[in-house]
Each structure stands twice: as C-alpha cells, then as structure tokens.
Amino acid sequence: MAEFRDRDLFLVKKALAIAILAIERQPGALQPASDCQDMKTILGELVGNPAELAQLMRSARIAVTGQPE
C-alpha cells in the first residue's frame, strides 16, 4: 500500500470524506453501502481525532453542497 504524508495525506482524507458524503446523499438503491462503510473505516484509521474528523466532514459538506451545515 502506498504511504501518504503531509499534504498528500490531507488530500486523501479529504477525498474520502467527500466520497462518503456523496454516497450518503444518493437514494438508497443507488448507494454502494459496502463501499461507503469501507471508506469510513479507512478514514477512521487515517484521522487522528474526532475534531479532525469533524473538520474534514465540514469541509466535505462545503465541497459537495456549498454550505457548511
């Protein structure tokens, strides 16, 4: 598996957060639930603490919806 550090690691975490949010916004039948769960697991392993996760998810919401909440 590739190793990511610094900015690269940040971008991977942000991309996962955006992908999770995008999947969760899809109607039930179109949601690849196992992909989403796997992404959440990977993101959880990469994120240092709950505050960082909250910030990543806020950033993902802004990227996907244009709104912070």
C-alpha positions in Angstrom: 0.0 0.0 0.0 1.2 3.5 -0.8 2.3 5.8 2.0 0.9 9.3 2.2 2.3 12.1 4.2 1.7 15.8 4.8 -0.4 17.4 2.1 -0.9 14.1 0.2 -2.3 12.5 3.4 -4.6 15.5 3.9 -5.9 15.3 0.3 -6.6 11.5 0.7 -8.5 12.1 3.9 -10.5 15.0 2.3 -11.3 12.9 -0.8 -12.6 10.1 1.4 -14.7 12.5 3.4 -16.2 13.9 0.1 -16.8 10.5 -1.3 -18.6 9.3 1.9 -20.8 12.4 1.9 -21.6 12.0 -1.9 -22.5 8.3 -1.4 -24.7 9.0 1.6 -26.6 11.6 -0.4 -27.6 9.0 -3.0 -31.1 7.4 -2.9 -31.0 4.0 -1.1 -31.0 1.7 -4.1 -28.1 3.7 -5.6 -26.0 3.7 -2.5 -23.0 1.4 -2.6 -23.2 0.8 1.2 -20.3 -1.6 1.5 -18.0 0.9 -0.3 -19.2 3.7 2.0 -18.6 1.6 5.1 -15.1 0.6 3.9 -14.3 4.3 3.2 -15.5 5.2 6.7 -13.2 2.5 8.2 -10.2 3.7 6.2 -10.9 7.3 7.1 -11.2 6.4 10.7 -7.8 4.8 10.6 -6.2 7.8 9.0 -7.8 10.5 11.1 -6.0 11.5 14.3 -9.0 12.6 16.5 -12.7 13.4 16.5 -12.1 17.1 16.0 -10.1 16.4 12.8 -12.9 14.2 11.5 -15.5 16.9 12.2 -13.4 19.4 10.3 -12.9 17.1 7.4 -16.7 16.3 7.2 -17.5 20.1 7.4 -15.0 20.7 4.5 -16.6 17.8 2.6 -20.1 19.3 3.1 -18.9 22.7 1.8 -17.3 21.0 -1.3 -20.4 18.9 -2.1 -23.2 21.3 -1.2 -21.6 24.7 -1.0 -23.0 25.0 2.6 -21.1 24.5 5.9 -24.2 22.9 7.5 
